[in-house]
Amino acid sequence: MFPIIHPIPFIPRKYDFNELEKDLSILIREYPFLKLNIIGRSVLNQPIYEIVFGVGERKIHWNGSFHANEWITTCVIIKMIGWLCQTITLKELPFHKELLDLFNQNTLSIVPMVNPDGVNLVINEHVENKEYFSFVNQINEGNEGFTGWKANIRGVDLNNQFPANWEIEKERKKPKTFAPRDYPGDAPLTEPEAIAMSNLAIERKFDLILALHTQGREFYWGYNHLEPPISEVYANYFSSISPYRAVKTIDSHAGYKDWFIQEFRKPGFTLELGKGINPLPLSMFESIFAETFPILLASLFNLENYYLNPFLKSQLYK
C-alpha cells in the first residue's frame, strides 16, 4: 500500500503560494498514496489545496495560514507531512508500524494555506492584480510593507468570518471597514476562503480539528461551554507533551474553531505557535516545529479508546 521512496527534506524559507505548489507537486509525485483536492479558490482565483491520506473512519483536520502574516504555520504543516510520509514508507524508521496502524484508523485532511493571496502579499509585498494591489496599499494604514497584514486580499480577517456570535465581533472590532486585520466582513461567510473551509467541515464531518496560528505558545480548546468532555482530555494531554499552555476560553468569537465546536460539538483547537511578533522569523522554525510536533501527532490518537491500544496508552502516560 505504501511504497518505499526516498524521504524529502523540508527546507525552511519564505513560503509563498508558489513555494507551496512546488512542494505539493513533489509530495504528490513521490508519495502516490496522498490525495490532492481543490476545495475552493481565493479572491484572486488561487486554488485552496487540501491534502488527504489515511483510510480510517476517524476524520482529523489540520489547517494553516488563515492569517497572512502567520505563514510559518504552513511550513510546519508541510514538514510534518514529509515526516509522516517517510515514516510510513520506510520500514526501518521508528514508529513505522504504529503510524501505519494510526492511518488505518484515521483519515487526515490538511489545508496548508487557507489564505494564499494574503500570504503572497506579506512575503512578496506585491500582487499581480493591479486593482487589488492599489486597494491594499490604500488600506494599509500608511505602513511600509505588509508584515502586519492578517486579512485576505479584500481586507477581511478570515478567522472572524464564521457564524459563531459573529455579530459580537462585528460590533466591537475597531475597523468598521476593510483593513489589514480584524475586520470581520459585512456578514459571516462572505469570503471565498471562509466559505471553502466551512463547506469542507460540513461535508467531511471531522471528529477533531487543529487550526494553526501564531503566536503565544498556548492553545484554546473551549467555546461557550459547547465543547464535549473529551476536549478537556485532549487539552490536558496536549499540554503535558508540549510547552504550550492550555487555555479553555478567551473573549473571542467568529473563529473557525469556535464555529466548529458550536456547529458539531466536537473537539476543536486553535494552536498559537511560537512567541514573538508576527511574522515570526524563520530562525525560530525548528524550535516551533519541535514544540508543535507532539500535538500534531497526538491528534491522531483516539483518546476515547486509548485503553484498547497498548501503544496509545503508553504514549498517554509516559
VEXMITOR-652842 format. One line per field, with one value per residue: x, y, z of N, C-alpha, C in turn; residue in one letter. Coordinates in Angstrom, 2 decimals. Layout:
N
nX <- (X|...) $
nY <- (Y|...) $
nZ <- (Z|...) $
caX <- (X|...) $
caY <- (Y|...) $
caZ <- (Z|...) $
cX <- (X|...) $
cY <- (Y|...) $
cZ <- (Z|...) $
residuo <- (A|...) $
// end
This chain:
318
nX <- (0.83|1.95|4.54|8.14|10.00|12.45|13.02|11.86|13.50|12.58|13.07|13.30|11.98|11.10|7.79|5.74|2.75|3.62|5.88|4.63|3.10|5.17|6.28|4.06|3.68|5.97|5.58|3.17|3.96|6.02|4.89|2.46|0.18|-0.94|-3.64|-4.69|-6.75|-8.81|-10.44|-11.71|-11.46|-9.38|-9.88|-8.36|-8.39|-6.69|-6.01|-7.29|-5.79|-6.27|-4.84|-5.06|-4.78|-4.68|-6.96|-8.89|-11.89|-12.12|-11.97|-9.73|-8.62|-6.32|-5.21|-3.55|-2.18|-4.48|-4.29|-2.48|0.14|1.03|2.32|4.32|3.17|2.28|4.68|5.39|3.35|3.85|6.39|5.69|3.98|5.84|7.41|5.54|4.97|7.49|7.98|5.91|6.54|9.14|10.37|12.36|12.37|11.73|8.57|7.23|5.42|3.48|2.53|1.46|-0.68|-2.15|-2.93|-4.58|-6.68|-7.38|-8.41|-6.74|-7.16|-5.78|-5.41|-3.08|-2.63|-4.76|-5.18|-4.01|-3.65|-3.25|-0.93|0.94|0.97|2.09|4.64|5.79|5.22|3.65|1.13|-0.04|-2.42|-3.49|-5.58|-6.30|-3.84|-3.51|-5.67|-5.00|-2.77|-3.94|-5.44|-3.60|-2.86|-0.80|1.56|4.85|5.51|4.05|3.98|2.29|-0.08|-2.95|-5.29|-7.41|-7.02|-8.93|-9.12|-10.44|-10.69|-10.14|-10.45|-12.37|-14.79|-16.81|-20.01|-20.39|-21.48|-20.88|-21.88|-21.20|-18.42|-18.41|-19.59|-17.81|-15.24|-12.61|-11.86|-14.13|-14.49|-12.93|-9.67|-6.18|-6.23|-8.45|-11.02|-14.27|-15.82|-18.76|-20.78|-21.24|-19.26|-18.73|-16.46|-14.55|-12.59|-13.22|-15.75|-15.08|-13.71|-15.71|-17.60|-16.07|-15.78|-18.46|-19.11|-17.30|-17.49|-15.71|-13.94|-12.21|-10.42|-7.49|-6.39|-3.83|-2.07|-0.14|0.87|2.11|2.48|0.50|-2.74|-6.20|-9.22|-11.94|-15.37|-17.91|-18.93|-19.70|-18.14|-17.29|-16.89|-14.55|-12.80|-11.41|-9.83|-8.10|-6.93|-5.56|-3.76|-2.34|-1.08|0.57|2.52|3.82|5.26|3.16|0.58|-2.56|-5.57|-8.82|-10.99|-11.19|-11.99|-13.39|-14.83|-16.40|-14.40|-12.80|-12.40|-14.17|-16.67|-16.68|-16.80|-19.24|-21.01|-20.72|-20.18|-17.80|-14.30|-12.23|-9.38|-7.37|-4.18|-1.56|1.33|4.75|6.43|6.41|6.72|4.54|5.29|6.65|10.17|12.16|14.29|13.29|12.01|12.71|12.58|9.89|8.65|9.50|8.19|5.54|5.14|4.57|1.86|0.52|0.97|-0.27|-2.91|-3.84|-4.32|-6.86|-8.22|-10.45|-10.57|-8.17|-7.38|-7.75|-5.63|-2.38|-0.07|-1.00|-1.82|0.62|1.84|0.18|0.61|3.32) $
nY <- (-1.21|1.27|2.43|2.14|4.97|7.48|9.77|13.19|16.11|19.01|22.38|25.20|28.36|31.58|31.36|31.35|31.12|29.99|28.51|26.65|25.23|24.08|22.27|20.67|19.46|17.84|16.17|14.82|13.49|11.81|10.42|8.56|7.74|9.92|12.21|14.93|17.65|20.32|22.61|24.97|28.39|31.27|34.86|35.97|33.88|31.75|28.30|26.61|24.31|20.93|18.30|14.83|11.87|8.42|5.86|5.52|5.51|7.54|11.04|13.57|16.96|19.43|22.83|25.71|29.09|30.77|33.39|35.93|36.87|34.83|32.77|30.92|28.78|27.17|26.15|24.52|22.60|21.43|20.31|18.46|16.77|15.64|14.21|12.36|10.93|9.79|8.23|6.41|5.07|4.05|1.26|0.85|2.98|4.46|3.89|3.19|0.98|1.57|4.03|3.31|1.80|3.86|5.33|3.59|3.78|6.44|9.16|11.78|15.15|18.00|21.42|23.37|26.09|28.44|31.04|32.09|34.41|36.50|35.61|35.69|38.47|39.42|38.22|38.80|41.45|42.43|42.03|40.57|41.48|44.55|46.20|45.19|45.43|48.18|48.71|47.39|48.84|51.29|50.79|50.08|51.51|53.36|51.96|50.77|48.16|44.90|43.47|43.48|42.50|40.56|39.80|38.61|39.27|41.14|42.57|41.42|39.73|36.45|34.66|35.76|35.33|33.50|32.00|32.19|33.74|35.97|38.55|39.82|40.18|41.79|44.12|45.05|45.18|47.33|48.20|49.27|48.86|47.50|46.28|45.83|43.89|42.12|43.04|41.81|41.50|42.20|40.51|37.19|34.61|35.71|35.63|33.88|32.07|31.52|30.42|28.10|26.67|26.32|24.79|22.50|21.38|20.87|19.01|16.89|16.25|16.28|14.72|15.91|18.97|20.91|24.16|26.06|28.78|31.80|33.97|32.83|30.52|28.81|27.20|27.16|25.71|25.54|26.62|28.69|26.84|24.67|22.68|19.16|16.75|15.22|17.00|18.31|16.25|15.84|18.40|18.46|16.41|17.33|19.60|18.35|17.14|19.04|22.39|24.14|26.13|25.25|26.81|27.38|29.14|32.30|35.78|35.87|35.48|34.01|32.66|29.97|27.62|28.16|28.20|25.56|23.99|24.93|24.19|21.41|20.20|18.92|18.14|20.97|22.96|25.82|26.51|28.45|29.06|29.29|32.33|35.82|38.51|38.75|38.59|35.55|34.90|32.93|31.81|30.76|28.51|25.70|25.23|25.87|23.91|21.59|21.95|21.83|19.47|17.15|17.60|17.63|14.98|13.63|14.28|12.34|10.24|8.35|9.23|8.52|5.84|4.93|3.08|0.68|0.23|-0.66|0.79|3.46|3.89|3.74|6.01|7.98|7.97|8.11) $
nZ <- (0.00|0.81|-0.86|-0.68|-0.65|-1.33|1.33|1.56|2.23|4.15|3.51|5.37|4.48|3.02|2.47|0.11|-1.97|-4.38|-3.59|-1.97|-3.91|-5.40|-3.53|-2.96|-5.44|-5.59|-3.35|-3.99|-6.27|-5.34|-3.26|-3.83|-2.47|-1.28|-1.57|-3.52|-3.34|-4.58|-2.77|-3.06|-4.23|-3.95|-3.49|-5.57|-7.27|-6.76|-6.22|-3.36|-1.58|-0.49|1.28|1.56|3.42|4.52|5.65|7.49|9.61|11.46|11.38|10.91|10.99|9.91|9.65|8.20|8.01|8.00|8.68|7.09|7.77|9.30|8.08|8.60|9.80|7.73|6.81|8.99|8.80|6.26|6.62|8.58|7.14|5.39|7.26|8.23|5.86|5.15|7.37|7.27|4.90|5.09|6.41|8.28|10.01|13.24|14.84|12.55|12.12|14.05|13.13|10.67|11.63|12.84|10.61|9.39|11.05|10.98|8.86|7.47|6.90|5.40|5.11|3.99|3.41|3.89|3.10|0.49|-1.15|0.68|2.01|-0.10|-0.49|1.95|1.94|-0.59|-0.96|-2.93|-5.42|-8.46|-9.58|-10.48|-9.62|-7.06|-5.81|-5.70|-4.05|-1.57|-0.82|-0.30|2.01|3.88|6.06|6.05|6.45|5.78|3.71|4.37|6.75|8.94|8.02|8.22|7.02|4.26|0.70|0.25|2.53|4.68|7.70|7.88|9.97|11.50|10.39|10.73|11.56|14.53|16.99|15.45|15.23|17.60|17.37|15.10|16.10|18.08|17.03|16.09|13.40|11.02|8.47|5.51|6.24|7.26|9.25|11.49|10.64|10.39|8.12|6.06|6.61|7.99|6.48|3.88|2.34|-0.12|0.74|3.42|3.05|1.63|3.63|5.52|4.07|3.65|6.24|6.84|4.88|5.37|8.06|10.38|13.11|14.84|15.00|14.25|14.23|13.05|14.22|14.87|17.49|20.74|22.25|23.30|23.53|22.53|23.58|24.18|23.75|24.58|26.39|24.89|23.99|23.83|26.56|26.05|24.93|26.97|27.90|25.73|25.74|28.21|27.74|25.45|26.55|28.34|26.83|25.41|25.39|25.35|26.70|27.98|27.34|28.18|27.34|25.62|25.32|22.65|19.41|16.47|15.14|13.28|14.78|16.89|15.60|14.60|16.95|17.99|15.93|15.56|17.98|18.60|19.34|19.06|18.30|18.63|17.88|19.02|17.74|18.74|19.94|19.98|17.66|14.97|11.44|12.63|12.84|10.53|11.82|14.12|13.37|13.62|16.39|16.85|15.31|16.68|19.10|18.35|17.00|18.75|19.44|16.99|16.17|18.29|17.88|16.25|17.85|19.23|21.94|23.34|23.08|24.03|25.95|24.79|23.18|23.44|22.61|22.32|24.93|26.27|25.20|26.19|28.93|29.37) $
caX <- (0.00|2.81|5.83|9.32|10.52|13.41|12.38|12.05|13.76|11.93|13.98|12.57|12.23|9.92|6.96|4.53|1.93|4.43|6.69|3.71|2.78|6.35|6.41|2.94|3.95|6.95|4.97|2.19|4.68|6.84|4.05|1.20|-0.97|-1.54|-4.63|-4.70|-8.03|-9.02|-11.71|-12.25|-10.48|-9.26|-10.38|-7.59|-8.56|-5.69|-6.64|-7.08|-5.50|-6.42|-4.12|-5.77|-4.30|-5.25|-8.16|-9.69|-13.19|-11.98|-11.58|-8.98|-8.31|-5.38|-5.07|-2.58|-2.20|-5.70|-3.81|-1.42|1.49|1.32|2.61|5.24|2.35|2.28|5.98|5.28|2.48|4.49|7.44|5.03|3.54|7.03|7.79|4.55|5.12|8.70|7.85|5.01|7.10|10.44|10.12|13.40|12.24|10.92|7.13|6.66|4.24|2.45|1.93|0.59|-1.92|-2.91|-3.55|-5.69|-7.77|-7.68|-8.22|-6.25|-7.37|-4.91|-5.40|-1.87|-2.61|-6.14|-5.20|-2.83|-3.45|-2.67|0.45|1.74|1.13|3.02|6.00|6.31|4.86|3.11|0.28|-0.08|-3.66|-3.23|-6.69|-6.19|-2.60|-3.82|-6.60|-4.33|-1.92|-4.80|-5.95|-2.50|-2.69|0.46|2.70|5.76|5.47|2.78|4.23|1.16|-1.30|-3.52|-6.54|-7.28|-6.64|-10.01|-9.11|-11.35|-10.00|-10.84|-10.77|-13.51|-15.80|-17.68|-21.25|-20.39|-21.56|-20.21|-22.40|-20.44|-17.15|-18.71|-19.92|-16.75|-13.97|-12.37|-12.04|-15.53|-14.45|-11.80|-8.46|-5.16|-6.53|-9.56|-12.35|-14.95|-16.63|-20.09|-21.66|-20.44|-19.08|-18.76|-15.21|-14.50|-11.72|-14.00|-16.81|-14.47|-13.39|-16.99|-18.15|-15.25|-16.14|-19.83|-19.10|-16.50|-17.90|-14.49|-14.06|-11.33|-9.67|-6.43|-6.14|-2.52|-1.85|0.94|1.89|1.68|2.84|-0.65|-3.81|-7.55|-9.92|-13.35|-16.17|-19.27|-19.31|-20.31|-17.18|-17.60|-15.96|-13.28|-11.91|-10.53|-8.86|-7.07|-6.22|-4.61|-2.69|-1.51|-0.24|1.55|3.56|4.40|5.34|2.03|-0.37|-3.95|-6.49|-10.15|-11.70|-10.82|-13.12|-13.28|-15.88|-16.42|-13.27|-13.08|-12.53|-15.40|-17.81|-16.65|-17.32|-20.67|-21.80|-20.62|-19.95|-16.63|-13.11|-11.56|-8.25|-6.58|-2.81|-0.78|2.69|5.85|6.17|7.14|5.95|4.29|5.54|7.78|11.31|12.49|15.27|12.54|11.21|12.99|12.04|8.44|8.26|9.72|7.16|4.21|5.11|3.85|0.42|0.05|0.96|-1.24|-4.27|-4.20|-4.67|-8.25|-8.10|-11.64|-10.34|-6.74|-7.16|-7.82|-4.43|-1.22|0.83|-1.58|-1.80|1.99|2.12|-0.62|1.07|4.78) $
caY <- (0.00|2.43|2.08|2.72|6.02|8.31|10.88|14.53|17.07|20.31|23.50|26.39|29.51|32.40|30.30|31.87|30.12|29.28|27.51|25.58|24.41|23.29|21.15|19.75|18.69|16.81|15.22|14.00|12.61|10.83|9.64|8.48|7.49|11.20|12.75|16.39|18.19|21.77|22.77|26.28|29.32|32.54|36.04|36.11|32.63|30.73|27.12|26.30|22.87|20.02|17.03|13.79|10.49|7.56|5.14|5.22|6.13|8.76|12.09|14.63|18.06|20.49|23.91|26.77|30.35|31.56|34.77|36.05|37.01|33.64|31.76|29.89|27.61|26.30|25.45|23.46|21.55|20.72|19.46|17.35|15.83|14.90|13.24|11.28|10.12|8.97|7.23|5.38|4.32|3.45|0.30|0.87|4.14|4.26|4.13|2.87|0.12|2.28|5.06|2.59|1.48|5.08|5.77|2.68|4.22|7.85|9.87|13.11|16.23|19.13|22.60|24.02|27.54|28.88|32.43|32.23|35.78|37.27|35.16|36.26|39.90|39.63|37.79|39.44|42.86|42.77|41.06|40.89|42.19|45.97|46.77|44.80|45.98|49.57|48.68|47.04|49.97|52.34|50.46|49.54|52.40|54.08|51.12|50.34|46.71|44.28|42.49|43.47|42.12|39.26|39.58|38.18|40.37|42.13|43.26|40.75|38.76|35.18|33.96|36.44|35.23|32.33|32.33|31.83|35.07|36.92|39.89|40.41|40.64|42.91|45.32|45.57|45.35|48.72|48.52|49.16|48.57|46.66|46.68|44.78|42.85|42.21|43.35|40.53|41.49|42.78|39.43|35.97|33.77|36.45|35.47|32.53|31.20|31.08|29.55|26.80|25.96|25.92|23.69|21.31|20.78|20.36|17.82|15.78|15.93|15.93|14.36|16.79|19.87|21.78|25.34|26.55|30.22|32.29|33.44|32.82|29.25|28.32|26.80|27.38|24.44|25.59|27.72|28.87|25.60|23.76|21.62|17.90|16.44|14.68|18.11|18.57|15.16|16.19|19.61|18.09|15.60|18.20|20.46|17.52|16.66|20.19|23.54|25.03|26.25|25.02|27.87|26.90|30.14|33.71|36.62|35.95|34.75|34.03|31.94|28.66|26.66|28.48|27.73|24.11|23.46|25.27|23.51|19.95|19.71|18.04|18.85|21.90|23.60|26.85|26.48|29.67|28.54|30.21|33.54|36.96|39.42|38.19|37.17|35.01|34.69|31.55|31.31|30.07|27.43|24.36|25.13|25.85|22.58|20.62|22.14|21.56|18.09|16.18|17.83|17.17|13.52|13.16|14.46|11.09|9.26|8.38|9.10|7.86|4.40|4.69|1.93|-0.53|0.16|-0.53|1.86|4.75|4.02|4.03|7.39|8.85|8.01|8.05) $
caZ <- (0.00|0.91|-1.42|-0.04|-1.51|-0.60|2.03|1.01|3.31|4.04|3.72|5.78|3.62|2.84|1.91|-0.51|-2.64|-5.38|-2.88|-1.58|-5.07|-5.73|-2.60|-3.15|-6.64|-5.24|-2.42|-4.69|-7.19|-4.63|-2.34|-4.58|-1.61|-0.94|-2.49|-3.54|-3.77|-4.55|-2.05|-3.40|-4.78|-3.24|-4.19|-6.81|-8.04|-6.45|-5.61|-1.94|-1.65|0.63|1.18|2.31|3.40|5.53|5.20|8.68|9.79|12.26|10.46|11.58|10.08|10.29|8.68|8.49|7.26|7.97|8.73|6.08|8.34|10.11|7.06|9.09|10.13|6.55|6.83|9.98|8.27|5.15|7.19|9.26|6.11|4.96|8.29|8.22|4.64|5.17|8.43|6.77|3.77|5.39|7.48|9.30|10.88|14.46|14.81|11.24|12.25|14.82|12.28|9.73|12.35|13.04|9.36|9.13|11.91|10.74|7.60|7.82|5.93|5.72|4.24|4.49|3.21|3.70|2.63|-0.39|-1.62|1.77|2.23|-1.18|-0.24|3.05|1.60|-1.81|-0.91|-4.24|-6.11|-9.88|-9.89|-10.21|-8.87|-5.66|-5.23|-5.36|-2.91|-0.31|-0.45|0.25|3.35|4.70|7.22|5.95|6.78|4.72|3.72|4.78|7.82|9.87|7.31|8.58|6.30|2.87|-0.18|0.29|3.81|5.63|8.56|7.63|11.21|12.12|9.34|10.90|12.30|15.95|17.58|14.56|15.47|18.70|16.82|14.20|16.88|18.92|16.34|15.75|11.98|10.59|7.04|5.12|6.96|7.24|10.24|12.46|10.12|10.18|6.91|6.14|7.09|8.06|5.28|2.62|1.60|-0.70|1.52|4.58|2.54|1.31|4.87|6.11|3.27|3.87|7.53|6.76|4.03|5.90|9.44|11.10|14.53|15.62|14.14|14.75|13.42|13.45|14.15|15.71|18.36|22.13|22.90|24.03|22.63|23.03|23.33|24.52|23.20|25.11|27.10|23.93|23.66|24.52|27.65|25.58|24.60|28.11|27.93|24.74|26.17|29.25|27.13|24.61|27.39|29.04|25.90|24.73|26.30|25.12|27.80|27.61|27.75|27.78|26.54|25.65|24.91|21.20|18.71|15.00|14.57|12.71|15.89|17.61|14.79|14.52|18.22|18.07|14.90|15.57|19.34|18.52|19.81|18.17|18.98|17.97|18.39|18.79|17.72|18.96|20.73|19.45|16.83|13.65|11.21|13.37|11.94|10.20|12.79|15.17|12.79|14.15|17.75|16.74|14.83|17.75|20.13|17.80|16.51|19.60|19.40|15.69|16.19|19.27|17.38|15.58|18.88|19.68|23.40|23.86|23.03|24.24|26.81|23.96|22.36|24.34|22.16|22.67|26.38|26.68|24.84|27.03|30.31|29.54) $
cX <- (0.86|4.20|6.97|9.96|11.47|12.71|12.75|12.31|13.00|12.94|13.17|12.98|10.99|8.96|5.67|3.79|2.72|5.29|5.82|3.41|3.96|6.45|5.26|3.14|4.92|6.32|4.00|2.88|5.40|6.03|2.65|-0.01|-1.61|-2.57|-4.61|-6.02|-7.96|-10.40|-12.39|-11.15|-10.53|-9.87|-9.68|-7.49|-7.42|-6.41|-6.31|-6.99|-5.81|-5.63|-4.84|-4.97|-4.75|-6.56|-9.12|-11.01|-13.10|-11.36|-10.99|-8.64|-7.31|-5.45|-4.06|-2.81|-3.61|-5.32|-2.53|-0.03|1.83|1.68|3.60|4.47|2.28|3.58|5.95|4.46|3.17|5.62|6.82|4.53|4.71|7.45|6.82|4.75|6.36|8.64|6.95|5.68|8.40|10.32|11.14|13.26|11.41|9.47|6.50|5.36|3.12|1.75|1.04|-0.75|-2.79|-3.61|-4.51|-6.91|-8.27|-7.62|-7.90|-6.46|-6.53|-5.10|-4.21|-1.86|-4.03|-6.19|-4.03|-2.59|-2.79|-1.23|1.35|1.99|2.17|4.45|6.58|6.06|4.29|2.14|0.11|-1.32|-3.53|-4.33|-6.58|-4.91|-2.79|-4.71|-5.86|-3.37|-2.73|-5.22|-4.86|-2.08|-1.32|1.70|3.56|5.84|4.17|2.97|3.09|-0.13|-1.73|-4.65|-6.30|-7.05|-7.72|-10.08|-10.11|-10.56|-10.75|-11.19|-11.73|-14.75|-16.88|-18.86|-21.30|-20.31|-20.78|-20.64|-21.65|-19.12|-17.36|-18.90|-18.69|-15.41|-13.81|-12.46|-13.48|-15.63|-13.18|-10.49|-7.45|-5.44|-7.84|-10.93|-13.08|-15.81|-18.00|-21.13|-20.78|-20.40|-19.33|-17.55|-15.07|-13.63|-12.46|-15.12|-16.26|-14.20|-14.67|-17.58|-17.38|-15.65|-17.54|-19.87|-18.43|-16.89|-16.70|-14.78|-13.22|-10.60|-8.58|-6.25|-4.84|-2.40|-0.53|0.47|1.37|2.09|1.72|-1.69|-5.15|-8.42|-11.40|-14.07|-17.59|-19.82|-19.98|-19.38|-17.54|-16.57|-14.60|-12.30|-10.93|-9.48|-7.74|-6.26|-5.18|-3.45|-1.77|-0.57|0.81|2.71|4.21|4.52|4.16|1.02|-1.79|-4.82|-7.88|-10.85|-11.02|-12.03|-13.02|-14.36|-15.57|-15.21|-13.67|-13.29|-13.81|-16.61|-17.85|-17.22|-18.82|-21.51|-21.86|-20.47|-18.84|-15.40|-12.48|-10.51|-7.63|-5.21|-2.11|0.70|3.70|5.46|7.03|6.20|5.78|4.77|6.79|8.93|11.59|13.54|14.59|11.88|11.45|12.45|10.52|7.97|8.40|8.64|5.78|4.04|4.34|2.33|-0.16|-0.06|-0.15|-2.68|-4.77|-4.56|-6.14|-8.25|-9.34|-11.45|-8.90|-6.48|-7.22|-6.53|-3.20|-0.27|0.29|-1.55|-0.41|2.35|1.40|-0.02|2.59|5.32) $
cY <- (1.26|2.07|2.77|3.69|6.86|9.49|12.22|15.49|18.36|21.39|24.72|27.60|30.38|31.63|30.88|30.75|29.33|28.20|26.34|24.66|23.55|22.06|20.16|18.89|17.55|15.74|14.28|13.03|11.48|9.92|9.51|8.13|8.78|11.59|14.27|16.87|19.71|21.99|24.10|27.13|30.63|33.67|36.20|34.79|31.63|29.52|27.00|24.78|22.17|18.75|16.03|12.50|9.75|6.97|4.88|5.97|7.44|9.85|13.28|15.71|19.01|21.59|24.94|27.99|30.87|33.04|34.89|36.10|35.89|32.46|30.70|28.64|26.64|25.52|24.29|22.29|20.76|19.83|18.25|16.32|15.00|13.85|12.06|10.35|9.24|7.92|6.08|4.49|3.59|2.57|0.38|2.03|3.81|4.63|3.88|2.06|0.84|3.34|4.44|2.26|2.72|5.53|4.74|3.04|5.62|8.18|11.31|14.06|17.42|20.22|23.46|25.53|28.01|30.19|32.70|33.66|36.63|36.90|35.74|37.75|40.16|39.32|38.58|40.94|43.35|41.67|41.52|41.70|43.66|46.60|46.44|45.32|47.45|49.62|48.41|48.15|51.10|52.05|49.96|50.49|53.07|53.27|50.86|48.82|46.22|43.26|42.43|42.98|40.70|38.84|38.90|39.42|41.45|42.86|42.72|39.71|37.44|34.44|34.75|36.33|34.19|32.65|31.72|33.15|36.10|38.36|40.60|40.96|41.84|44.20|45.90|45.74|46.80|49.00|48.25|48.97|47.80|47.20|45.55|43.64|43.16|42.54|42.06|40.44|42.10|41.79|38.21|35.26|34.53|36.13|34.05|31.56|30.66|30.14|28.16|26.00|25.51|24.73|22.39|20.61|20.19|19.06|16.64|15.36|15.42|15.60|15.26|17.69|20.59|22.92|25.98|28.04|30.53|33.62|33.43|31.60|28.78|27.85|26.94|26.19|24.45|26.70|27.67|27.62|24.59|22.60|20.33|17.62|15.94|15.80|18.40|17.48|15.44|17.39|19.28|17.29|16.47|19.05|19.66|17.09|17.80|21.33|24.48|24.96|26.05|26.13|27.48|27.91|31.49|34.49|36.88|35.07|34.74|33.36|30.57|27.61|26.89|27.92|26.21|23.49|23.72|24.41|22.00|19.35|18.67|18.83|19.72|22.68|24.65|26.87|27.77|29.30|29.65|31.41|34.66|37.87|38.81|39.14|36.70|34.68|33.22|30.97|30.55|28.79|26.08|24.20|25.09|24.47|21.54|20.73|21.70|20.10|17.13|16.36|17.35|15.65|13.01|13.36|13.22|10.00|9.42|8.15|8.50|6.35|4.02|3.42|0.62|-0.78|0.36|0.59|3.22|4.96|4.36|5.47|8.34|9.03|7.99|9.33) $
cZ <- (0.00|0.39|-0.70|-1.03|-0.68|0.06|1.41|2.16|3.07|4.38|4.12|4.93|3.60|1.95|1.37|-1.24|-3.69|-4.74|-2.43|-2.76|-5.49|-4.82|-2.73|-4.38|-6.37|-4.36|-3.13|-5.65|-6.44|-3.71|-2.94|-3.73|-1.10|-2.00|-2.39|-4.12|-3.80|-3.95|-2.35|-4.00|-4.01|-4.06|-5.54|-7.58|-7.85|-5.84|-4.13|-1.86|-0.34|0.32|2.07|2.25|4.64|5.03|6.35|8.74|10.58|11.38|11.22|10.55|10.72|9.24|9.16|7.62|7.00|7.91|7.91|6.69|9.32|9.21|7.51|9.52|8.95|6.48|7.81|9.43|7.17|5.66|7.88|8.26|5.62|5.97|8.31|7.03|4.71|6.26|8.00|5.74|4.09|6.63|8.61|10.28|12.12|14.22|13.44|11.38|12.98|13.97|11.21|10.39|12.51|11.76|8.79|9.97|11.57|9.26|7.95|6.65|6.36|4.67|4.68|4.36|2.87|2.93|1.68|-0.87|-0.54|2.05|1.15|-0.96|0.84|2.63|0.44|-1.86|-2.24|-4.66|-7.55|-10.27|-9.48|-9.37|-7.38|-5.03|-4.87|-4.13|-1.60|0.12|0.17|1.68|4.30|5.81|7.24|6.27|5.55|4.79|4.33|5.91|8.83|9.26|7.69|7.64|4.95|2.00|-0.22|1.63|4.80|6.39|8.50|8.91|12.09|11.24|9.61|11.82|13.68|16.71|16.76|14.87|16.60|18.19|15.90|14.98|17.55|18.21|15.90|14.25|11.56|9.08|6.75|5.69|6.90|8.23|10.96|11.88|9.77|8.94|7.14|6.66|7.26|6.72|3.98|1.74|1.08|0.09|2.75|4.16|2.25|2.57|5.58|5.38|3.50|5.16|7.50|5.96|4.71|7.30|10.24|12.56|15.42|14.63|14.94|13.77|13.92|13.17|14.85|16.32|19.78|22.93|23.83|23.02|23.35|22.64|23.66|23.76|23.78|25.80|26.18|23.56|24.42|25.62|27.19|25.21|25.74|28.25|26.95|25.19|27.24|28.68|26.29|25.47|28.15|28.13|25.12|25.73|26.17|26.25|27.28|28.20|27.27|26.88|26.65|25.13|23.41|20.57|17.21|14.35|14.06|13.79|16.67|16.89|14.73|15.79|18.32|17.13|15.12|16.96|19.37|18.99|18.72|18.94|18.07|18.63|18.02|18.90|18.01|19.81|20.19|18.69|15.45|12.55|11.96|12.42|11.69|11.14|13.93|14.66|13.45|15.57|17.74|16.29|15.94|18.82|19.65|17.39|17.42|19.55|18.08|15.67|17.13|18.81|16.65|16.57|19.26|21.19|24.03|23.93|23.38|25.05|26.03|23.20|23.24|23.93|22.57|24.18|26.87|26.35|25.78|28.42|30.46|30.11) $
residuo <- (M|F|P|I|I|H|P|I|P|F|I|P|R|K|Y|D|F|N|E|L|E|K|D|L|S|I|L|I|R|E|Y|P|F|L|K|L|N|I|I|G|R|S|V|L|N|Q|P|I|Y|E|I|V|F|G|V|G|E|R|K|I|H|W|N|G|S|F|H|A|N|E|W|I|T|T|C|V|I|I|K|M|I|G|W|L|C|Q|T|I|T|L|K|E|L|P|F|H|K|E|L|L|D|L|F|N|Q|N|T|L|S|I|V|P|M|V|N|P|D|G|V|N|L|V|I|N|E|H|V|E|N|K|E|Y|F|S|F|V|N|Q|I|N|E|G|N|E|G|F|T|G|W|K|A|N|I|R|G|V|D|L|N|N|Q|F|P|A|N|W|E|I|E|K|E|R|K|K|P|K|T|F|A|P|R|D|Y|P|G|D|A|P|L|T|E|P|E|A|I|A|M|S|N|L|A|I|E|R|K|F|D|L|I|L|A|L|H|T|Q|G|R|E|F|Y|W|G|Y|N|H|L|E|P|P|I|S|E|V|Y|A|N|Y|F|S|S|I|S|P|Y|R|A|V|K|T|I|D|S|H|A|G|Y|K|D|W|F|I|Q|E|F|R|K|P|G|F|T|L|E|L|G|K|G|I|N|P|L|P|L|S|M|F|E|S|I|F|A|E|T|F|P|I|L|L|A|S|L|F|N|L|E|N|Y|Y|L|N|P|F|L|K|S|Q|L|Y|K) $
// end
